[in-house]
């Protein structure tokens, strides 16, 4: 049974229809943003995080939200040594908003040049 008031938001990536996912889904006042990478933009984990948050903001805006609506983030790092660098970027964006978050190390992401992946949930 389909969910009423569901809006799928695409980034335009050809992987979305191939893998069967959306960049974000809005259901009523809830917004869920898929694991987002930098697409290889950025040489450092902090640079990748900045690009990821810009992509997340685009999805949030398409859903009628912005950073202040974010209530949860999940950060996946291929090297936990990048915790402080990526955490500092997270703090620049969410310092006053302060969503709940989790940061974990994973063995790999979708491509070897990717070192960070971030998910976000928001409420309108």
DSSP file (Angstrom, degrees, kcal/mol; ACC not computed):
  #  RESIDUE AA STRUCTURE BP1 BP2  ACC     N-H-->O    O-->H-N    N-H-->O    O-->H-N    TCO  KAPPA ALPHA  PHI   PSI    X-CA   Y-CA   Z-CA
    1    1 A X              0   0    0      0, 0.0     0, 0.0     0, 0.0     0, 0.0   0.000 360.0 360.0 360.0 123.1    0.0    0.0    0.0
    2    2 A X        -     0   0    0      1,-0.1     2,-0.4     4,-0.0     0, 0.0  -0.250 360.0-111.1 -64.1 149.6    1.6    3.3   -1.1
    3    3 A X    >   -     0   0    0      1,-0.1     3,-1.0     2,-0.0    -1,-0.1  -0.686  34.1-120.9 -80.4 129.3    2.3    6.0    1.6
    4    4 A X  T 3  S+     0   0    0     -2,-0.4    24,-0.1     1,-0.2    -1,-0.1  -0.392  91.5  14.9 -68.4 148.2    0.1    9.0    1.2
    5    5 A X  T 3  S+     0   0    0      1,-0.2    23,-1.1    22,-0.1     2,-0.4   0.742  86.0 157.6  61.6  26.6    1.7   12.4    0.7
    6    6 A X  E <   -A   27   0A   0     -3,-1.0     2,-0.5    21,-0.2    21,-0.2  -0.684  20.6-171.8 -83.9 133.0    5.1   10.8   -0.3
    7    7 A X  E     -A   26   0A   0     19,-2.7    19,-2.8    -2,-0.4     2,-0.4  -0.979   9.8-153.7-126.7 118.1    7.4   12.9   -2.4
    8    8 A X  E     -A   25   0A   0     -2,-0.5     2,-0.5    17,-0.2    17,-0.2  -0.773  10.2-157.0 -89.2 133.4   10.5   11.4   -3.8
    9    9 A X  E     -A   24   0A   0     15,-3.1    15,-2.0    -2,-0.4    14,-1.1  -0.953   6.8-158.0-116.2 126.1   13.3   13.9   -4.5
   10   10 A X        -     0   0    0     -2,-0.5    12,-0.1    12,-0.2    15,-0.0  -0.759  21.6-157.9-105.0 147.4   16.0   13.1   -7.0
   11   11 A X        -     0   0    0     -2,-0.3    -1,-0.1     2,-0.1     3,-0.1   0.523  53.2-110.8 -90.8  -9.6   19.5   14.5   -7.4
   12   12 A X        +     0   0    0      1,-0.3     2,-0.1     2,-0.0    -2,-0.0   0.445  66.5 151.5  91.8   1.3   19.5   13.5  -11.0
   13   13 A X    >>  -     0   0    0      1,-0.1     3,-1.2     2,-0.0     4,-0.5  -0.444  49.4-138.0 -67.4 135.6   22.1   10.8  -10.5
   14   14 A X  H 3> S+     0   0    0      1,-0.2     4,-1.1     2,-0.2    -1,-0.1   0.680 101.0  68.3 -66.8 -14.9   21.8    7.9  -12.9
   15   15 A X  H 3> S+     0   0    0      1,-0.2     4,-3.2     2,-0.2     5,-0.3   0.774  84.4  72.1 -72.8 -26.0   22.4    5.5  -10.0
   16   16 A X  H <>>S+     0   0    0     -3,-1.2     5,-2.1     1,-0.2     4,-1.6   0.955 104.4  34.1 -59.5 -55.1   19.1    6.4   -8.4
   17   17 A X  H  <5S+     0   0    0     -4,-0.5    -1,-0.2     3,-0.2    -2,-0.2   0.884 118.9  54.4 -68.1 -33.7   16.8    4.5  -10.8
   18   18 A X  H  <5S+     0   0    0     -4,-1.1    -2,-0.2     1,-0.2    -1,-0.2   0.923 119.8  31.4 -62.6 -44.8   19.4    1.8  -11.3
   19   19 A X  H  <5S-     0   0    0     -4,-3.2    -1,-0.2     2,-0.1    -2,-0.2   0.585 110.4-120.9 -90.4 -11.3   19.6    1.1   -7.6
   20   20 A X  T  <5 +     0   0    0     -4,-1.6     2,-0.3    -5,-0.3    -3,-0.2   0.935  68.4 115.5  74.3  47.5   16.0    2.0   -6.9
   21   21 A X      < -     0   0    0     -5,-2.1     2,-0.3    -6,-0.2    -1,-0.3  -0.911  53.8-133.2-139.8 169.0   16.5    4.9   -4.4
   22   22 A X        -     0   0    0     -2,-0.3    12,-0.3     1,-0.1   -12,-0.2  -0.890  22.2-126.6-118.4 152.5   15.9    8.6   -4.0
   23   23 A X  S    S-     0   0    0    -14,-1.1    11,-2.7    -2,-0.3     2,-0.3   0.901  96.6  -2.7 -61.3 -40.0   18.2   11.3   -2.7
   24   24 A X  E     -AB   9  33A   0    -15,-2.0   -15,-3.1     9,-0.2     2,-0.4  -0.988  62.0-153.7-149.3 156.4   15.5   12.3   -0.3
   25   25 A X  E     -AB   8  32A   0      7,-2.1     7,-2.5    -2,-0.3     2,-0.5  -0.998   7.9-161.3-132.5 129.7   12.0   11.3    0.6
   26   26 A X  E     +AB   7  31A   0    -19,-2.8   -19,-2.7    -2,-0.4     2,-0.5  -0.953  10.0 177.6-110.7 128.5    9.5   13.6    2.2
   27   27 A X  E >   -AB   6  30A   0      3,-2.5     3,-2.2    -2,-0.5     2,-0.3  -0.950  66.2 -52.5-127.7 108.9    6.4   12.2    3.9
   28   28 A X  T 3  S-     0   0    0    -23,-1.1   -23,-0.0    -2,-0.5   -21,-0.0  -0.461 123.9 -17.1  61.1-122.9    4.3   14.8    5.5
   29   29 A X  T 3  S+     0   0    0     -2,-0.3    95,-3.0    -3,-0.1     2,-0.4   0.287 119.3  95.3 -98.0  10.9    6.5   16.9    7.7
   30   30 A X  E <   -BC  27 123A   0     -3,-2.2    -3,-2.5    93,-0.2     2,-0.4  -0.846  51.6-170.0-105.0 138.4    9.4   14.3    7.8
   31   31 A X  E     -BC  26 122A   0     91,-2.7    91,-2.9    -2,-0.4     2,-0.5  -0.995   2.3-169.0-129.1 130.2   12.4   14.3    5.4
   32   32 A X  E     -BC  25 121A   0     -7,-2.5    -7,-2.1    -2,-0.4     2,-0.5  -0.979   6.4-160.0-120.6 123.3   14.9   11.5    5.1
   33   33 A X  E     -BC  24 120A   0     87,-3.4    87,-1.4    -2,-0.5    -9,-0.2  -0.908  18.9-126.8-109.3 127.4   18.1   12.1    3.1
   34   34 A X  E     -     0   0A   0    -11,-2.7    84,-0.1    -2,-0.5     2,-0.1  -0.076  46.4 -67.9 -63.4 163.6   20.0    9.1    1.8
   35   35 A X  E     -     0   0A   0     84,-0.1     2,-0.4    82,-0.1    84,-0.2  -0.377  62.6-159.7 -51.8 124.0   23.6    8.5    2.4
   36   36 A X  E     - C   0 118A   0     82,-2.5    82,-2.2    -3,-0.1     2,-0.2  -0.933  12.8-173.2-120.4 133.9   25.3   11.2    0.5
   37   37 A X        -     0   0    0     -2,-0.4    80,-0.1    80,-0.2    18,-0.1  -0.645  37.5-111.0-114.3 176.2   28.9   11.4   -0.7
   38   38 A X    >   -     0   0    0     78,-0.4     3,-1.3    -2,-0.2    79,-0.1   0.515  44.4-122.9 -84.2  -5.7   30.9   14.1   -2.4
   39   39 A X  T 3  S-     0   0    0      1,-0.2     3,-0.1    72,-0.0    75,-0.1   0.726  74.5 -53.8  67.4  19.5   31.0   12.3   -5.7
   40   40 A X  T 3  S+     0   0    0      1,-0.3     2,-0.4    71,-0.1    -1,-0.2   0.411 102.5 139.5  93.4  -1.8   34.8   12.5   -5.4
   41   41 A X    <   +     0   0    0     -3,-1.3    -1,-0.3     7,-0.1    10,-0.2  -0.638  51.5  37.0 -76.5 127.7   34.9   16.3   -4.9
   42   42 A X        -     0   0    0     -2,-0.4    -4,-0.1    -3,-0.1     6,-0.0   0.284  64.7-134.3 104.0 132.4   37.5   17.2   -2.3
   43   43 A X  S    S+     0   0    0      5,-0.0     2,-0.3     4,-0.0    -1,-0.1   0.739  87.7  49.2 -88.3 -25.8   40.9   15.9   -1.5
   44   44 A X  S  > S-     0   0    0      1,-0.1     4,-2.5    41,-0.0     5,-0.2  -0.716  88.0-113.1-111.9 164.4   40.5   15.8    2.3
   45   45 A X  H  > S+     0   0    0     -2,-0.3     4,-2.5     1,-0.2     5,-0.1   0.884 119.5  52.4 -61.3 -38.2   37.7   14.3    4.5
   46   46 A X  H  > S+     0   0    0      2,-0.2     4,-2.2     1,-0.2    -1,-0.2   0.916 109.2  48.8 -64.9 -42.5   36.8   17.9    5.6
   47   47 A X  H  > S+     0   0    0      1,-0.2     4,-2.0     2,-0.2    -2,-0.2   0.915 112.0  49.2 -62.2 -42.7   36.5   19.0    1.9
   48   48 A X  H  X S+     0   0    0     -4,-2.5     4,-2.6     1,-0.2    -2,-0.2   0.907 109.1  52.9 -63.1 -40.8   34.4   16.0    1.1
   49   49 A X  H  X S+     0   0    0     -4,-2.5     4,-2.8     2,-0.2     5,-0.2   0.908 106.9  52.2 -61.5 -42.2   32.1   16.8    4.1
   50   50 A X  H  X S+     0   0    0     -4,-2.2     4,-1.7     1,-0.2    -1,-0.2   0.923 111.8  46.2 -60.2 -44.0   31.7   20.4    3.0
   51   51 A X  H  X S+     0   0    0     -4,-2.0     4,-2.1     2,-0.2    -2,-0.2   0.907 111.8  51.9 -64.5 -41.7   30.6   19.2   -0.5
   52   52 A X  H  X S+     0   0    0     -4,-2.6     4,-2.8     1,-0.2    -2,-0.2   0.932 108.4  50.1 -61.3 -46.3   28.3   16.6    1.1
   53   53 A X  H  X S+     0   0    0     -4,-2.8     4,-2.4     1,-0.2    -1,-0.2   0.847 108.3  53.5 -64.7 -32.0   26.6   19.2    3.3
   54   54 A X  H  X S+     0   0    0     -4,-1.7     4,-1.9    -5,-0.2    -1,-0.2   0.912 110.9  46.6 -65.1 -41.2   26.0   21.4    0.3
   55   55 A X  H  X S+     0   0    0     -4,-2.1     4,-2.0     2,-0.2    -2,-0.2   0.892 111.7  50.7 -66.8 -39.8   24.4   18.4   -1.5
   56   56 A X  H  X S+     0   0    0     -4,-2.8     4,-2.8     1,-0.2    -2,-0.2   0.909 108.2  53.0 -63.4 -41.4   22.3   17.7    1.6
   57   57 A X  H  X S+     0   0    0     -4,-2.4     4,-3.0     1,-0.2    -2,-0.2   0.893 105.9  53.6 -62.4 -38.9   21.2   21.3    1.7
   58   58 A X  H  X S+     0   0    0     -4,-1.9     4,-2.2     2,-0.2    -1,-0.2   0.935 111.3  45.5 -59.6 -46.1   20.1   21.2   -1.9
   59   59 A X  H  X S+     0   0    0     -4,-2.0     4,-1.3     2,-0.2    -2,-0.2   0.914 112.5  51.0 -64.0 -43.0   17.9   18.1   -1.1
   60   60 A X  H ><>S+     0   0    0     -4,-2.8     5,-3.0     1,-0.2     3,-0.6   0.939 110.4  49.2 -58.4 -47.1   16.6   19.8    2.1
   61   61 A X  H ><5S+     0   0    0     -4,-3.0     3,-1.5     1,-0.3    -1,-0.2   0.890 107.3  54.4 -61.0 -40.3   15.7   22.9    0.1
   62   62 A X  H 3<5S+     0   0    0     -4,-2.2    -1,-0.3     1,-0.3    -2,-0.2   0.785 109.7  48.9 -63.5 -26.1   13.9   20.8   -2.6
   63   63 A X  T <<5S-     0   0    0     -4,-1.3    -1,-0.3    -3,-0.6    -2,-0.2   0.401 125.9-101.8 -92.9   1.7   11.8   19.3    0.3
   64   64 A X  T < 5S+     0   0    0     -3,-1.5    -3,-0.2     1,-0.3     2,-0.2   0.725  88.7  97.9  87.5  23.0   11.0   22.8    1.7
   65   65 A X      < -     0   0    0     -5,-3.0    -1,-0.3    -6,-0.2     2,-0.3  -0.678  49.5-159.8-130.8-178.6   13.5   22.7    4.6
   66   66 A X    >   -     0   0    0     -2,-0.2     3,-2.2    -3,-0.1     4,-0.4  -0.863  50.3 -69.3-151.3-174.5   17.0   23.8    5.5
   67   67 A X  G >  S+     0   0    0      1,-0.3     3,-2.1    -2,-0.3    26,-0.0   0.844 123.5  64.5 -53.5 -37.6   19.7   23.0    8.0
   68   68 A X  G 3  S+     0   0    0      1,-0.3    -1,-0.3    54,-0.0    26,-0.0   0.667  96.7  58.9 -65.4 -13.5   17.7   24.2   11.0
   69   69 A X  G <  S+     0   0    0     -3,-2.2    54,-2.5    53,-0.1    -1,-0.3   0.554  79.7 110.6 -87.8  -9.0   15.2   21.4   10.3
   70   70 A X  E <   +D  122   0A   0     -3,-2.1    52,-0.3    -4,-0.4     3,-0.1  -0.498  34.0 169.0 -73.0 129.5   17.7   18.6   10.7
   71   71 A X  E     +     0   0A   0     50,-2.5    29,-2.1     1,-0.3     2,-0.3   0.530  64.5  25.8-114.3 -13.5   17.2   16.5   13.8
   72   72 A X  E     -De 121 100A   0     49,-1.6    49,-2.5    27,-0.2     2,-0.3  -0.983  55.9-177.9-153.5 138.8   19.6   13.7   13.1
   73   73 A X  E     -De 120 101A   0     27,-2.1    29,-1.0    -2,-0.3     2,-0.4  -0.954   9.8-158.8-130.0 155.9   22.8   13.0   11.1
   74   74 A X  E     -De 119 102A   0     45,-1.9    45,-2.3    -2,-0.3     2,-0.5  -0.992   9.9-162.6-133.3 126.3   24.8    9.9   10.6
   75   75 A X  E     -De 118 103A   0     27,-3.3    29,-2.6    -2,-0.4     2,-0.5  -0.938   2.2-165.5-115.9 126.5   28.5   10.2    9.5
   76   76 A X  E     -De 117 104A   0     41,-3.3    41,-1.9    -2,-0.5     2,-0.4  -0.952  10.0-174.4-112.5 124.6   30.4    7.2    8.1
   77   77 A X  E     -De 116 105A   0     27,-2.8    29,-2.9    -2,-0.5    39,-0.2  -0.925  27.5-152.2-118.5 141.3   34.2    7.5    7.8
   78   78 A X  S    S+     0   0    0     37,-1.9     2,-0.4    -2,-0.4    38,-0.1   0.644  97.6  33.8 -82.2 -14.2   36.6    5.2    6.2
   79   79 A X    >   -     0   0    0     36,-0.4     3,-2.5     1,-0.1    -1,-0.3  -0.906  69.0-155.8-141.4 111.1   39.2    6.4    8.7
   80   80 A X  G >  S+     0   0    0     -2,-0.4     3,-2.0     1,-0.3     4,-0.2   0.667  89.6  79.2 -62.4 -15.4   38.2    7.4   12.2
   81   81 A X  G 3  S+     0   0    0      1,-0.3     3,-0.4     2,-0.1     4,-0.3   0.706  85.2  62.6 -62.7 -18.5   41.3    9.6   12.4
   82   82 A X  G <> S+     0   0    0     -3,-2.5     4,-2.7     1,-0.2     5,-0.4   0.392  73.6 104.1 -84.8   2.9   39.2   12.1   10.3
   83   83 A X  H <> S+     0   0    0     -3,-2.0     4,-2.7     1,-0.2    -1,-0.2   0.908  81.2  42.4 -52.4 -51.1   36.7   12.4   13.2
   84   84 A X  H  > S+     0   0    0     -3,-0.4     4,-2.2    -4,-0.2    -1,-0.2   0.903 114.7  49.8 -67.4 -41.2   37.8   15.8   14.3
   85   85 A X  H  > S+     0   0    0     -4,-0.3     4,-1.2     2,-0.2    -2,-0.2   0.931 118.3  38.2 -64.2 -45.9   38.2   17.3   10.8
   86   86 A X  H  X S+     0   0    0     -4,-2.7     4,-2.5     1,-0.2    -2,-0.2   0.879 114.1  56.5 -72.4 -37.9   34.8   16.2    9.7
   87   87 A X  H  X S+     0   0    0     -4,-2.7     4,-2.5    -5,-0.4    -2,-0.2   0.863 102.9  55.2 -60.2 -36.6   33.3   17.0   13.1
   88   88 A X  H  X S+     0   0    0     -4,-2.2     4,-1.9     2,-0.2    -1,-0.2   0.891 108.5  47.6 -64.6 -39.3   34.5   20.5   12.8
   89   89 A X  H  X S+     0   0    0     -4,-1.2     4,-1.6     2,-0.2    -2,-0.2   0.925 111.2  51.0 -66.0 -44.1   32.7   20.9    9.5
   90   90 A X  H  X S+     0   0    0     -4,-2.5     4,-3.1     1,-0.2    -2,-0.2   0.912 110.4  50.5 -57.1 -43.2   29.6   19.4   11.1
   91   91 A X  H  X S+     0   0    0     -4,-2.5     4,-1.5     1,-0.2    -1,-0.2   0.843 103.6  57.9 -65.9 -35.1   30.0   21.9   13.9
   92   92 A X  H  < S+     0   0    0     -4,-1.9    -1,-0.2     2,-0.2    -2,-0.2   0.885 118.2  32.8 -60.0 -38.4   30.3   24.9   11.5
   93   93 A X  H  < S+     0   0    0     -4,-1.6    -2,-0.2    -3,-0.2     3,-0.2   0.884 133.1  26.4 -86.2 -42.6   26.9   24.0   10.1
   94   94 A X  H  X S+     0   0    0     -4,-3.1     4,-3.3    -5,-0.2    -3,-0.2   0.213  79.3 118.2-112.1  13.9   25.0   22.6   13.1
   95   95 A X  T  < S+     0   0    0     -4,-1.5    -1,-0.2     1,-0.2    -3,-0.1   0.862  91.7  26.6 -51.9 -44.3   26.7   24.3   16.1
   96   96 A X  T  4 S+     0   0    0     -3,-0.2    -1,-0.2    -4,-0.1    -2,-0.1   0.670 123.2  53.0 -91.9 -19.4   23.6   26.1   17.2
   97   97 A X  T  4 S-     0   0    0     -4,-0.1    -2,-0.2     2,-0.0    -3,-0.1   0.903  81.3-171.5 -81.8 -45.2   21.1   23.5   15.8
   98   98 A X     <  -     0   0    0     -4,-3.3    -3,-0.1     1,-0.1     3,-0.1   0.914   3.1-171.7  55.5  59.7   22.7   20.5   17.4
   99   99 A X        -     0   0    0     -5,-0.1   -27,-0.2     1,-0.1   -28,-0.1  -0.322  34.9 -94.7 -68.1 161.5   21.0   17.5   15.9
  100  100 A X  E     -e   72   0A   0    -29,-2.1   -27,-2.1   -26,-0.0     2,-0.3  -0.469  55.2-178.4 -69.4 153.9   21.7   14.1   17.4
  101  101 A X  E     -e   73   0A   0    -29,-0.2     2,-0.4    -2,-0.1   -27,-0.2  -0.979  26.4-153.9-151.8 161.9   24.4   12.3   15.5
  102  102 A X  E     -e   74   0A   0    -29,-1.0   -27,-3.3    -2,-0.3     2,-0.5  -0.994   8.1-164.4-136.0 141.6   26.4    9.2   15.2
  103  103 A X  E     +e   75   0A   0     -2,-0.4     2,-0.3   -29,-0.2   -27,-0.2  -0.991  18.3 167.9-127.6 123.2   29.9    8.8   13.7
  104  104 A X  E     -e   76   0A   0    -29,-2.6   -27,-2.8    -2,-0.5     2,-0.4  -0.950  32.5-122.6-134.1 153.9   31.2    5.4   12.8
  105  105 A X  E     -e   77   0A   0     -2,-0.3     2,-0.3   -29,-0.2   -27,-0.2  -0.804  28.3-170.6 -93.4 137.2   34.1    3.9   10.9
  106  106 A X        -     0   0    0    -29,-2.9     3,-0.1    -2,-0.4   -26,-0.1  -0.854  30.5-122.4-122.0 160.4   33.3    1.7    8.0
  107  107 A X  S    S-     0   0    0     -2,-0.3     2,-0.3     1,-0.2   -29,-0.1   0.801  85.7 -14.8 -75.8 -27.1   35.7   -0.5    6.0
  108  108 A X        -     0   0    0    -31,-0.1    -1,-0.2    -3,-0.0     2,-0.2  -0.982  53.9-142.8-166.7 159.5   34.8    1.1    2.6
  109  109 A X        -     0   0    0      5,-0.3     8,-0.0     2,-0.3     5,-0.0  -0.508  54.7 -72.6-115.2-169.7   32.4    3.3    0.7
  110  110 A X  S    S+     0   0    0     -2,-0.2     2,-0.3     1,-0.1     3,-0.0   0.698 117.3  21.5 -65.5 -21.3   31.1    3.0   -2.9
  111  111 A X  S >  S-     0   0    0      3,-0.1     3,-1.7     1,-0.1    -2,-0.3  -0.990  80.3-117.7-145.1 149.7   34.4    4.1   -4.4
  112  112 A X  T 3  S+     0   0    0     -2,-0.3    -1,-0.1     1,-0.3    -2,-0.0   0.767 110.9  57.7 -62.6 -27.1   38.0    4.2   -3.1
  113  113 A X  T 3  S+     0   0    0      2,-0.0     2,-0.5    -3,-0.0    -1,-0.3   0.602  87.1  93.9 -79.2  -9.8   38.3    8.0   -3.3
  114  114 A X    <   +     0   0    0     -3,-1.7    -5,-0.3     1,-0.1    -3,-0.1  -0.716  40.2 164.6 -86.8 127.8   35.3    8.5   -1.0
  115  115 A X        +     0   0    0     -2,-0.5   -37,-1.9     1,-0.2   -36,-0.4   0.513  61.7  44.2-116.8 -11.2   36.2    8.8    2.7
  116  116 A X  E     + D   0  77A   0    -39,-0.2   -78,-0.4   -38,-0.1     2,-0.3  -0.995  51.2 178.2-139.2 140.5   32.9   10.3    4.1
  117  117 A X  E     - D   0  76A   0    -41,-1.9   -41,-3.3    -2,-0.3     2,-0.4  -0.990  13.2-168.3-138.0 138.3   29.2    9.5    3.7
  118  118 A X  E     -CD  36  75A   0    -82,-2.2   -82,-2.5    -2,-0.3     2,-0.3  -0.988   8.6-167.4-134.2 137.7   26.5   11.4    5.6
  119  119 A X  E     - D   0  74A   0    -45,-2.3   -45,-1.9    -2,-0.4     2,-0.3  -0.831  10.8-167.5-112.5 156.6   22.8   10.8    6.1
  120  120 A X  E     -CD  33  73A   0    -87,-1.4   -87,-3.4    -2,-0.3     2,-0.4  -0.999  12.0-162.0-145.9 146.6   20.3   13.3    7.5
  121  121 A X  E     -CD  32  72A   0    -49,-2.5   -50,-2.5    -2,-0.3   -49,-1.6  -0.972  17.6-174.9-123.2 142.2   16.7   13.3    8.8
  122  122 A X  E     -CD  31  70A   0    -91,-2.9   -91,-2.7    -2,-0.4     2,-0.4  -0.940  15.5-150.8-137.5 158.1   14.7   16.5    9.2
  123  123 A X  E      C   30   0A   0    -54,-2.5   -93,-0.2    -2,-0.3   -94,-0.1  -0.997 360.0 360.0-130.1 133.3   11.3   17.6   10.5
  124  124 A X              0   0    0    -95,-3.0   -94,-0.1    -2,-0.4    -1,-0.1   0.417 360.0 360.0 -90.6 360.0    9.3   20.6    9.3
